Amino acid sequence: MVTDAAAAERVAAAFADSFGQQSEGVWAAPGRVNVIGEHTDYNGGFVLPVALPHTIRAAVARRDDGLLVLASAQHLGARAEVAVADLEPGRPEGWAGYPAGVVHALAGRVPGGLSILVDGDVPSGAGLSSSAALSCSVALAVRDLLDLDLDADALIDVARRAENDFVGAPTGALDQSASVLCTAGHALFLDTRDGTREQVPLDLAAAGLALLVIDTGTTHDHAEGGYRDRRRECERAAERLGVDLLREIEDVAALDPLADGSDEGDVLLRRARHVVTEDARVLQVVATLRGDADPRVIGPVLTAGHESLRDDFEISVPLVDACVEAALAAGAHGARMVGGGFGGSVVALIEAGAADDITGAVTERFAREQHRAPRTFVVIPSAGARRLA
């Protein structure tokens, strides 16, 4: 991983090359991986993410012509230009929609226009929240540059609205919260219903353990398809149970009214059961990390989370399942898919020093099934969004 100073220098240089002037600063926001807690955020539940050392960086400068001009170091030659007054959902599209959505969410507070160049190393489409990192880095940059009165919660809301309302991705606030709020050496225990949070120390190295992220190379798109369907199914399940959010259900026995013998009832029962049991798994892991228990005991909890996502929520895919199976067979204490589903990454709780063995086992399994080798890295719980230069 590059240092913050080196990353800032690289992005500032790319900005100067692209715009022919110096930027007024460089900001960064990290991707995230959940220790546990998938698809609970938009149900008002609990989540437990850590920030990755991987970030998206934004170099920004003010303009006086009313234009928003966007460039990306990842998309060489890509450039989007639109008047701030003309921003609207879907214009511009693609990667540029995320920073544009941030500016749109701050309508009336961005006089003169902005030049923005983004760069970073959060894998895209891997379930590691690269889009939230992009939105959050730009939101922080605009806030600081224009001296806007926005606290952390307001920043999170701006970034969420950029994704939900401008891009059309139906995410909850988990990704943006993790990108803004996480601190180094900790997992963020967040109650998404009321916003209360706690920084839970996560020093797995002291116990001889590590979290290994395995990017399977299968990509997804939150703005389309299954993710949106799952959110709607959860909303229908809550409506049929007479609650505003599935978080209000604390016992799976309370889901019995959904088991009415219909196909829809069976689907809604399984979706709701995942949410209820996943909330319980988050609380179980947090209680373990707060106490003196060996962290290895959370391994089976992670695996149970994967089984629930695979069977009840039905958002895994064969390659992700194969990755989990191979990691467990090679000695991981637990493993689960992360992110919105339908591809992406797996996180595994492993013995420190076992990363190469487990990576080798997964790579061998992928080769047998004629898939390219995965990208892997050990997670170091890292800092949230920040100014680099």
C-alpha positions as CSV (number, residue, x, y, z in Angstrom):
1,M,0.0,0.0,0.0
2,V,1.2,3.5,-0.8
3,T,1.5,6.0,2.1
4,D,-0.9,8.9,2.4
5,A,1.8,11.3,1.4
6,A,2.8,9.4,-1.7
7,A,-0.9,9.0,-2.7
8,A,-1.5,12.7,-2.2
9,E,1.5,13.6,-4.4
10,R,0.4,11.2,-7.1
11,V,-3.1,12.6,-7.3
12,A,-2.0,16.2,-7.1
13,A,0.4,15.6,-10.0
14,A,-2.4,13.9,-12.0
15,F,-4.7,16.9,-11.3
16,A,-2.0,19.3,-12.6
17,D,-1.5,17.3,-15.7
18,S,-5.3,17.1,-16.4
19,F,-6.3,20.7,-15.5
20,G,-3.1,22.7,-16.1
21,Q,-3.2,24.1,-12.5
22,Q,-2.6,23.1,-9.0
23,S,-5.3,21.5,-6.9
24,E,-6.3,23.2,-3.6
25,G,-6.1,20.0,-1.6
26,V,-6.3,16.2,-1.7
27,W,-8.8,14.2,0.4
28,A,-9.2,10.4,0.8
29,A,-12.0,8.0,2.0
30,P,-11.6,4.3,2.5
31,G,-13.4,1.3,1.2
32,R,-14.8,-1.1,3.9
33,V,-15.3,-4.7,4.7
34,N,-17.9,-6.0,7.2
35,V,-16.7,-8.3,9.9
36,I,-20.4,-9.2,10.1
37,G,-23.7,-7.5,9.3
38,E,-24.9,-7.7,5.6
39,H,-28.2,-6.3,4.4
40,T,-29.1,-5.2,7.9
41,D,-28.5,-1.4,7.4
42,Y,-31.6,-0.6,5.3
43,N,-33.6,-2.7,7.8
44,G,-32.5,-0.5,10.7
45,G,-30.2,-3.2,12.1
46,F,-26.7,-3.6,13.4
47,V,-23.5,-3.6,11.4
48,L,-19.8,-4.1,12.2
49,P,-17.5,-2.8,9.4
50,V,-13.8,-1.9,9.4
51,A,-12.2,0.6,7.0
52,L,-9.7,-0.8,4.5
53,P,-6.2,0.7,4.0
54,H,-7.4,1.1,0.4
55,T,-8.8,4.5,-0.5
56,I,-10.3,6.7,-3.2
57,R,-8.6,10.1,-3.4
58,A,-10.0,13.4,-4.7
59,A,-8.0,16.4,-5.7
60,V,-10.2,19.5,-6.0
61,A,-10.0,23.1,-7.0
62,R,-12.6,25.9,-7.3
63,R,-13.7,27.3,-10.7
64,D,-15.3,30.6,-11.6
65,D,-17.3,29.5,-14.7
66,G,-20.1,27.6,-13.1
67,L,-18.9,24.2,-14.4
68,L,-18.3,20.9,-12.7
69,V,-15.4,19.2,-14.5
70,L,-14.5,15.7,-13.5
71,A,-11.6,13.5,-14.4
72,S,-10.5,10.0,-13.3
73,A,-7.0,8.5,-13.1
74,Q,-8.6,5.1,-13.4
75,H,-10.4,6.0,-16.6
76,L,-7.6,7.5,-18.7
77,G,-8.8,10.3,-20.9
78,A,-12.3,10.1,-19.3
79,R,-13.7,13.6,-18.6
80,A,-17.2,14.8,-17.8
81,E,-18.2,18.5,-17.9
82,V,-21.6,19.9,-16.9
83,A,-22.8,23.2,-15.5
84,V,-23.5,22.8,-11.8
85,A,-27.0,24.4,-12.4
86,D,-27.7,21.6,-14.9
87,L,-26.9,18.6,-12.8
88,E,-29.7,16.1,-12.6
89,P,-30.0,12.3,-11.9
90,G,-28.4,10.4,-14.8
91,R,-26.4,13.4,-16.0
92,P,-23.5,12.6,-16.0
93,E,-23.6,8.8,-16.0
94,G,-21.1,6.1,-14.9
95,W,-18.3,6.8,-12.4
96,A,-18.8,10.6,-12.8
97,G,-22.3,10.3,-11.4
98,Y,-21.0,9.7,-7.9
99,P,-19.0,13.0,-7.5
100,A,-21.7,14.8,-9.5
101,G,-24.3,13.4,-7.1
102,V,-22.4,14.9,-4.2
103,V,-22.4,18.3,-5.8
104,H,-26.1,18.0,-6.7
105,A,-26.9,17.1,-3.0
106,L,-25.2,20.4,-2.0
107,A,-27.3,22.4,-4.5
108,G,-27.0,26.1,-3.9
109,R,-23.8,25.7,-1.8
110,V,-21.3,25.3,-4.6
111,P,-20.8,28.7,-6.3
112,G,-18.5,29.1,-9.2
113,G,-18.0,25.4,-10.0
114,L,-15.3,22.8,-9.3
115,S,-12.6,20.8,-10.9
116,I,-12.2,17.3,-9.4
117,L,-9.8,14.5,-10.2
118,V,-10.2,11.1,-8.5
119,D,-7.8,8.2,-8.1
120,G,-7.6,5.2,-5.8
121,D,-7.0,1.5,-5.2
122,V,-10.3,0.2,-3.8
123,P,-11.2,-2.7,-6.1
124,S,-14.3,-1.8,-8.1
125,G,-17.3,-4.2,-8.1
126,A,-15.7,-6.3,-5.3
127,G,-18.2,-5.6,-2.6
128,L,-15.7,-3.3,-0.8
129,S,-17.7,-0.1,-1.2
130,S,-15.6,1.7,-3.8
131,S,-18.5,3.8,-4.8
132,A,-19.1,5.0,-1.2
133,A,-15.4,5.8,-0.9
134,L,-15.6,7.9,-4.0
135,S,-18.7,9.8,-2.8
136,C,-17.3,10.3,0.7
137,S,-13.9,11.6,-0.5
138,V,-15.6,14.2,-2.7
139,A,-18.1,15.1,0.0
140,L,-15.3,15.7,2.5
141,A,-13.3,17.7,-0.1
142,V,-16.2,20.0,-1.0
143,R,-17.0,20.5,2.7
144,D,-13.5,21.5,3.6
145,L,-12.8,23.5,0.5
146,L,-15.9,25.6,0.7
147,D,-16.0,25.7,4.5
148,L,-19.5,24.2,4.7
149,D,-21.1,23.6,8.1
150,L,-21.5,19.8,7.8
151,D,-20.8,17.4,10.6
152,A,-20.0,13.7,10.1
153,D,-23.7,12.7,10.0
154,A,-24.4,15.3,7.4
155,L,-21.5,14.2,5.3
156,I,-22.8,10.6,5.4
157,D,-26.2,11.8,4.3
158,V,-24.8,13.8,1.4
159,A,-22.8,10.8,0.2
160,R,-25.8,8.5,0.6
161,R,-28.1,10.8,-1.3
162,A,-25.6,11.0,-4.1
163,E,-25.8,7.2,-4.5
164,N,-29.5,6.7,-3.8
165,D,-31.1,9.8,-5.5
166,F,-28.6,10.7,-8.2
167,V,-27.0,7.4,-9.3
168,G,-30.1,5.3,-8.3
169,A,-28.2,2.7,-6.2
170,P,-30.6,1.6,-3.4
171,T,-27.9,1.2,-0.7
172,G,-28.4,1.9,3.0
173,A,-26.0,4.1,5.0
174,L,-23.6,1.4,6.0
175,D,-21.0,2.0,3.4
176,Q,-20.9,5.8,3.8
177,S,-20.9,5.5,7.6
178,A,-18.0,3.1,7.6
179,S,-16.0,5.3,5.2
180,V,-16.5,8.4,7.3
181,L,-16.6,7.1,10.9
182,C,-14.2,4.2,11.1
183,T,-11.0,4.6,13.1
184,A,-7.7,2.7,12.9
185,G,-7.5,-0.4,15.0
186,H,-11.2,-0.7,15.5
187,A,-14.4,-2.1,14.1
188,L,-17.4,0.3,14.0
189,F,-20.4,-1.1,15.8
190,L,-23.3,0.9,14.4
191,D,-27.0,0.9,15.1
192,T,-28.4,2.1,11.8
193,R,-31.8,2.8,13.3
194,D,-30.7,5.6,15.7
195,G,-27.2,6.2,14.6
196,T,-25.5,5.3,17.9
197,R,-22.0,3.9,17.4
198,E,-19.1,2.5,19.3
199,Q,-15.5,1.9,18.2
200,V,-14.8,-1.7,19.2
201,P,-11.1,-2.5,19.5
202,L,-10.1,-5.1,16.9
203,D,-6.5,-6.2,17.4
204,L,-6.6,-9.7,15.9
205,A,-2.8,-9.7,15.5
206,A,-2.5,-9.8,19.3
207,A,-4.4,-13.1,19.2
208,G,-2.3,-14.5,16.3
209,L,-5.1,-13.9,13.8
210,A,-5.9,-11.9,10.7
211,L,-8.8,-11.1,8.4
212,L,-8.1,-12.1,4.7
213,V,-10.1,-10.5,1.9
214,I,-10.4,-12.6,-1.2
215,D,-11.7,-10.7,-4.3
216,T,-13.2,-13.4,-6.5
217,G,-13.2,-11.2,-9.5
218,T,-17.0,-11.5,-10.1
219,T,-18.5,-8.0,-10.2
220,H,-21.8,-6.6,-9.3
221,D,-23.9,-3.4,-9.8
222,H,-26.0,-2.2,-6.9
223,A,-28.0,0.0,-9.1
224,E,-29.5,-3.0,-10.9
225,G,-31.3,-6.2,-10.2
226,G,-31.1,-8.4,-7.2
227,Y,-30.0,-5.9,-4.6
228,R,-33.0,-3.7,-5.3
229,D,-35.3,-6.8,-5.2
230,R,-34.0,-7.8,-1.8
231,R,-34.6,-4.4,-0.4
232,R,-38.2,-4.4,-1.6
233,E,-38.8,-7.9,-0.3
234,C,-37.6,-6.8,3.1
235,E,-40.0,-3.9,3.0
236,R,-42.9,-6.2,2.1
237,A,-42.0,-8.6,4.9
238,A,-42.0,-5.7,7.4
239,E,-45.3,-4.5,6.1
240,R,-46.9,-7.9,6.4
241,L,-45.6,-8.2,10.0
242,G,-46.9,-4.8,10.9
243,V,-43.6,-3.2,11.7
244,D,-41.7,-0.3,10.1
245,L,-38.4,-2.1,10.0
246,L,-37.4,-5.7,10.3
247,R,-35.0,-4.6,13.1
248,E,-38.0,-4.5,15.3
249,I,-38.3,-8.3,15.1
250,E,-36.0,-9.9,17.6
251,D,-37.1,-13.5,17.6
252,V,-37.5,-15.7,14.5
253,A,-40.7,-17.2,16.0
254,A,-42.3,-13.8,15.3
255,L,-41.8,-14.4,11.6
256,D,-44.4,-17.3,11.6
257,P,-47.2,-15.1,10.1
258,L,-45.2,-15.0,6.9
259,A,-45.4,-18.8,6.5
260,D,-48.8,-18.8,4.9
261,G,-48.1,-21.6,2.4
262,S,-47.7,-19.2,-0.6
263,D,-44.6,-18.9,-2.7
264,E,-44.3,-15.2,-1.8
265,G,-44.7,-15.9,1.9
266,D,-41.9,-18.5,1.8
267,V,-39.6,-15.9,0.1
268,L,-40.4,-13.2,2.5
269,L,-39.9,-15.5,5.5
270,R,-36.4,-16.4,4.3
271,R,-35.5,-12.8,3.6
272,A,-36.7,-11.7,7.1
273,R,-35.1,-14.6,8.8
274,H,-31.7,-13.6,7.4
275,V,-32.1,-10.1,8.8
276,V,-33.2,-11.2,12.2
277,T,-30.5,-13.8,12.6
278,E,-27.8,-11.5,11.1
279,D,-28.6,-8.8,13.7
280,A,-28.1,-11.5,16.4
281,R,-24.8,-12.5,14.8
282,V,-23.5,-8.9,15.0
283,L,-24.4,-8.6,18.7
284,Q,-22.7,-12.0,19.3
285,V,-19.5,-10.9,17.6
286,V,-19.4,-7.5,19.4
287,A,-19.9,-9.2,22.8
288,T,-17.0,-11.5,22.0
289,L,-14.7,-8.7,20.9
290,R,-15.6,-6.6,24.0
291,G,-14.7,-9.5,26.3
292,D,-11.8,-11.8,27.0
293,A,-12.8,-14.7,24.8
294,D,-10.6,-16.1,22.1
295,P,-11.6,-14.2,18.9
296,R,-11.4,-17.6,17.0
297,V,-14.9,-18.3,18.4
298,I,-16.4,-15.8,16.0
299,G,-15.3,-17.9,13.0
300,P,-18.3,-20.1,13.0
301,V,-20.5,-17.0,13.3
302,L,-19.0,-15.6,10.1
303,T,-19.6,-18.9,8.3
304,A,-23.2,-19.0,9.6
305,G,-23.7,-15.5,8.1
306,H,-22.6,-16.8,4.8
307,E,-24.9,-19.7,4.9
308,S,-27.8,-17.4,5.7
309,L,-26.9,-15.1,2.8
310,R,-26.6,-18.1,0.5
311,D,-29.7,-19.9,1.5
312,D,-32.2,-17.4,3.0
313,F,-31.2,-14.2,1.2
314,E,-30.1,-16.0,-2.0
315,I,-27.4,-13.5,-3.0
316,S,-24.3,-15.6,-3.3
317,V,-23.0,-17.2,-6.5
318,P,-21.2,-20.5,-7.2
319,L,-17.7,-18.9,-7.4
320,V,-18.2,-17.1,-4.1
321,D,-19.4,-20.3,-2.4
322,A,-16.4,-22.2,-3.8
323,C,-14.1,-19.5,-2.4
324,V,-15.7,-19.9,1.1
325,E,-15.5,-23.7,0.9
326,A,-11.8,-23.7,-0.2
327,A,-10.9,-21.2,2.5
328,L,-12.5,-23.3,5.3
329,A,-11.0,-26.5,4.0
330,A,-7.6,-24.9,4.1
331,G,-7.9,-24.0,7.7
332,A,-9.8,-20.7,8.0
333,H,-11.8,-20.4,11.2
334,G,-14.7,-18.8,9.4
335,A,-15.5,-17.3,6.0
336,R,-18.3,-15.4,4.4
337,M,-19.2,-13.3,1.4
338,V,-19.3,-9.5,1.9
339,G,-21.1,-6.7,0.3
340,G,-24.3,-6.5,-1.7
341,G,-24.0,-9.9,-3.2
342,F,-24.1,-11.5,-6.7
343,G,-20.3,-11.5,-6.8
344,G,-17.6,-9.6,-5.0
345,S,-15.4,-10.7,-2.2
346,V,-15.1,-13.1,0.7
347,V,-13.6,-12.3,4.1
348,A,-12.0,-15.1,6.1
349,L,-10.8,-15.2,9.7
350,I,-7.4,-17.0,9.6
351,E,-4.3,-17.6,11.6
352,A,-1.7,-14.9,11.1
353,G,0.8,-16.1,8.6
354,A,-1.7,-18.5,6.8
355,A,-2.6,-16.0,4.1
356,D,-0.4,-17.6,1.5
357,D,-1.6,-21.2,2.2
358,I,-5.3,-20.1,2.0
359,T,-4.7,-18.0,-1.0
360,G,-3.0,-21.0,-2.7
361,A,-5.9,-23.3,-1.8
362,V,-8.5,-20.9,-3.2
363,T,-6.4,-20.2,-6.3
364,E,-6.1,-24.0,-6.9
365,R,-9.9,-24.4,-6.6
366,F,-10.5,-21.5,-9.0
367,A,-8.1,-23.0,-11.5
368,R,-9.9,-26.4,-11.4
369,E,-13.1,-24.5,-12.2
370,Q,-11.4,-22.5,-14.9
371,H,-11.5,-19.1,-13.2
372,R,-8.6,-16.7,-12.9
373,A,-6.7,-16.4,-9.6
374,P,-8.3,-14.1,-7.0
375,R,-6.7,-11.0,-5.6
376,T,-6.1,-11.2,-1.8
377,F,-5.0,-9.0,1.0
378,V,-4.9,-8.9,4.8
379,V,-7.2,-6.3,6.3
380,I,-5.7,-3.8,8.6
381,P,-8.5,-1.8,10.3
382,S,-7.7,1.7,9.1
383,A,-8.7,5.3,9.4
384,G,-11.8,6.9,7.9
385,A,-12.1,9.8,5.5
386,R,-9.5,12.5,5.9
387,R,-7.5,15.3,4.3
388,L,-4.2,14.2,2.9
389,A,-2.7,17.5,1.6
